[in-house]
């Protein structure tokens, strides 16, 4: 009989739904949210990247193939960006340049950008 499968499905199905949406639990510093996007820097060609965040809307990063750009927002309207892990944080202003394309100084991302 299939009755023993029901408790297992009840535990697994919510996790599968969240995973299909790009949402995961933060475990060992892994992001809660990880979404594929396209990014570019200094008007270079668009390339695949990932939006990753443990605290969407407050702290996030764009993971390029060979480097990462970190962002933080304190809720006052000020945003800061760090190019790589060792660079200084700089204040940036976000701006929309096209539908679905958001830029911070010379770093841009396009796709389903979570804003909260």
Secondary structure, DSSP 8 states (H G I E B T S, - for coil): --HHHHHHHHHHHHHHHHHHTTB----TT--SEEEEEEEEETT---EEEEEEEEETTTEEEEE-SS-EEEEEE-SSS-EEEEESSSS--EEE-EEEEETTEEEETTEEEESS----
